């Protein structure tokens, strides 16, 4: 069992260990993915929080909005070996993520797939991770996704959500502005549509039979990010 804090970013040596997988295969290659992942791992408590939530489970994980597959690398560093299926709308990130996983020996038990969550999601039985994704869906799609992913849980599995919550706090305003800038900069293909409120999540997932745990997961960042973990009693 690791002694890593679950509400703080990775320690520098662990962040570097994961980020090295995203170095280009040749010294003259583009290092954007390396510096992006290193910065995220050293500043954002997202992955330590998710790892703590999933630790002790063995069910396959469906990672909705997986990007380059950073959760896969974090899980393996943490000694979590459950099957992982990552989907994302960005075909180039999926291509790069798959190539990185193959190059670093993590392709076994891992699957990358291009999926537009506004159109649907693959069938799954196990745990589900929805990390910084809900805000890119409209209210109807959010509701369908929450209903369907709650139904995917098997005994012992977890629904793990990281999301900004819809409110008018300073953190909420900063989150909305930053997500729009990420879209303008080209890192995120989609512009944010709406942020769910805590009351909406409690009502929807509670009606689906899940018990929920909410806790802030913004660490030293200025964002209004929360970790929501759902389990079925």
C-alpha positions in Angstrom: 0.0 0.0 0.0 1.5 3.3 -1.0 1.9 6.2 1.4 1.3 8.8 -1.4 -1.2 11.5 -0.5 -4.5 11.2 -2.3 -5.2 14.9 -2.3 -1.9 16.2 -3.6 0.0 15.8 -7.0 2.4 13.0 -7.6 5.8 13.4 -5.9 8.4 14.7 -8.4 10.2 11.3 -8.8 6.9 9.5 -9.6 5.7 12.3 -11.9 9.0 12.0 -13.9 8.8 8.2 -13.9 5.3 8.4 -15.6 6.1 11.3 -17.9 9.2 9.7 -19.3 7.0 7.3 -21.2 5.8 10.3 -23.2 9.2 11.3 -24.4 9.7 11.0 -28.2 11.5 7.8 -29.3 14.2 10.0 -30.9 16.1 12.8 -29.1 15.0 15.3 -31.8 11.3 14.5 -31.6 8.6 16.7 -30.3 8.5 16.8 -26.4 5.1 18.5 -26.0 3.4 15.4 -24.6 6.3 14.9 -22.1 6.2 18.4 -20.8 2.4 18.5 -20.7 2.1 15.2 -18.7 5.0 16.1 -16.4 3.4 19.5 -15.6 -0.1 18.0 -15.0 1.3 15.2 -12.8 3.3 17.6 -10.7 0.5 20.2 -10.2 -2.8 18.4 -10.4 -3.9 15.9 -7.6 -6.3 14.2 -10.1 -4.5 10.9 -10.6 -3.5 10.2 -6.9 -7.1 10.7 -6.0 -8.4 8.4 -8.7 -5.8 5.7 -7.8 -6.9 5.8 -4.2 -10.5 5.4 -5.3 -9.8 2.4 -7.5 -7.2 0.7 -5.3 -8.3 -2.7 -4.1 -10.7 -3.2 -7.1 -10.0 -5.7 -9.9 -12.9 -4.9 -12.3 -12.0 -3.7 -15.8 -11.9 0.1 -16.1 -13.6 2.1 -18.8 -11.8 5.5 -19.1 -14.2 7.9 -20.8 -12.2 10.8 -22.4 -8.9 9.1 -21.8 -6.7 11.5 -23.9 -3.2 10.0 -24.2 -4.0 7.3 -21.7 -2.4 8.9 -18.7 -4.6 7.0 -16.3 -3.3 3.7 -17.7 0.3 4.7 -16.9 -0.7 5.9 -13.4 -2.5 2.7 -12.7 0.4 0.5 -13.7 2.9 2.6 -11.6 0.5 2.1 -8.7 0.6 -1.7 -9.2 -3.1 -1.8 -10.4 -3.3 -4.3 -13.2 -7.0 -4.5 -14.1 -7.9 -4.3 -17.8 -8.2 -0.8 -19.1 -10.3 0.5 -22.0 -9.7 4.2 -23.0 -11.9 6.1 -25.4 -11.6 9.7 -26.6 -13.0 11.9 -29.4 -9.5 13.0 -30.4 -8.2 10.4 -32.9 -4.7 11.9 -32.9 -4.4 11.5 -29.1 -5.7 7.9 -29.4 -3.1 7.2 -32.0 -0.3 8.7 -30.0 -1.5 7.1 -26.7 -1.7 3.6 -28.3 1.8 4.0 -29.8 3.2 5.1 -26.4 1.6 2.2 -24.6 3.0 -0.2 -27.1 6.5 1.3 -27.0 6.6 1.2 -23.2 5.2 -2.3 -22.7 1.8 -1.3 -21.4 -0.3 -2.4 -24.4 -1.2 -5.8 -22.8 -4.6 -5.5 -21.1 -5.1 -2.0 -22.6 -7.3 -0.9 -25.4 -7.6 2.6 -27.1 -10.6 3.5 -29.2 -11.9 6.7 -30.9 -15.4 7.5 -29.5 -17.5 10.7 -29.6 -19.3 10.7 -26.2 -21.9 13.1 -27.6 -23.0 10.2 -29.8 -22.7 7.3 -27.3 -20.2 5.0 -25.5 -19.2 1.3 -25.7 -20.9 -1.4 -23.6 -19.0 -2.2 -20.4 -19.2 -4.1 -17.1 -16.8 -3.0 -14.4 -15.5 0.4 -13.1 -15.8 3.6 -15.0 -13.7 6.8 -14.9 -15.2 10.1 -16.1 -12.4 12.6 -15.6 -12.9 16.2 -16.6 -15.4 15.2 -19.3 -19.0 16.0 -18.1 -18.7 19.7 -18.9 -18.3 18.9 -22.6 -21.7 17.3 -22.8 -25.1 18.9 -22.8 -27.7 18.2 -20.0 -29.4 15.4 -21.9 -26.1 13.6 -22.8 -24.9 14.0 -19.2 -28.0 12.4 -17.9 -27.7 9.4 -20.3 -24.1 9.0 -19.5 -24.6 9.0 -15.7 -27.5 6.5 -16.0 -25.6 4.2 -18.3 -22.4 4.2 -16.4 -24.1 3.6 -13.1 -25.7 0.5 -14.7 -22.2 -0.7 -15.7 -21.0 -1.2 -12.2 -20.4 -4.8 -11.0 -20.0 -5.8 -7.4 -16.9 -4.1 -6.0 -16.6 -1.7 -9.0 -16.5 2.1 -8.7 -17.8 5.0 -10.7 -15.1 7.7 -10.4 -15.9 11.2 -11.6 -13.7 14.3 -11.5 -15.6 17.3 -12.5 -15.9 21.0 -12.0 -19.3 21.7 -10.3 -21.7 24.3 -11.6 -21.7 27.3 -9.2 -20.8 31.0 -9.1 -17.8 30.7 -6.8 -14.4 32.2 -7.8 -13.1 28.7 -8.5 -16.1 27.9 -10.6 -15.5 31.0 -12.8 -11.8 30.2 -13.1 -12.6 26.7 -14.2 -15.0 27.9 -16.9 -12.5 30.4 -18.3 -9.6 27.9 -18.3 -11.6 25.2 -20.1 -12.5 27.7 -22.8 -8.9 28.7 -23.2 -7.9 25.0 -23.5 -10.3 24.8 -26.4 -9.0 27.9 -28.1 -5.4 26.7 -27.7 -6.4 23.5 -29.5 -5.7 21.1 -26.7 -9.4 20.3 -26.2 -11.4 19.8 -29.4 -14.7 20.5 -27.7 -15.9 23.7 -26.0 -17.5 23.3 -22.5 -21.3 23.1 -22.6 -22.4 23.0 -19.0 -21.1 22.0 -15.5 -23.3 19.7 -13.4 -24.3 20.8 -9.9 -23.8 18.7 -6.8 -27.5 18.5 -6.4 -27.9 17.1 -10.0 -25.3 14.4 -9.5 -26.7 13.4 -6.1 -30.2 13.2 -7.5 -29.3 11.3 -10.7 -26.9 8.8 -9.3 -28.8 8.4 -6.1 -31.8 7.4 -8.1 -29.6 4.8 -9.9 -28.9 3.2 -6.5 -25.4 4.5 -5.9 -23.9 5.8 -2.6 -21.8 8.8 -3.3 -18.7 10.4 -1.7 -17.8 14.0 -2.7 -14.6 15.7 -1.8 -12.7 18.6 -3.3 -9.8 17.7 -5.5 -8.3 20.9 -6.5 -5.1 20.8 -4.4 -3.1 24.0 -5.0 -4.9 24.8 -8.3 -7.4 27.6 -8.6 -10.1 25.2 -10.2 -13.4 24.0 -8.7 -12.6 20.4 -9.2 -14.3 17.6 -7.1 -13.9 13.9 -6.9 -17.1 11.9 -6.8 -17.0 8.2 -6.1 -20.1 6.1 -6.6 -20.6 2.6 -5.3 -23.6 0.3 -5.3 -24.7 -1.0 -1.9 
